[in-house]
Amino acid sequence: MKIGVAYDFQVFDEIECEPHDVRVDLVITDKAIYAAAKKR
């Protein structure tokens, strides 16, 4: 399981992925815990 850490203002619904990006399963912020959406 891969977990990302960020501030809540850094979370977006969608972003463009680059070849070097790594998908995470969860993102933990100062205000919430988000489960990553399944890859389309």
TAWO-V471551 format. One record per backbone hydrogen bond with DSSP energy under -1.0 kcal/mol. NH is the residue of the N-H (numbers start at 1). CO is the residue of the C=O. E is the energy in kcal/mol with one decimal. If there is no record, write none. Layout:
# TAWO-V471551
NH & CO & E
NH & CO & E
This chain:
# TAWO-V471551
4 & 26 & -2.9
6 & 28 & -2.2
10 & 7 & -2.0
11 & 8 & -1.6
21 & 18 & -1.8
25 & 2 & -2.8
26 & 2 & -1.5
27 & 34 & -2.6
28 & 4 & -3.1
29 & 32 & -3.1
34 & 27 & -3.1
36 & 25 & -2.7
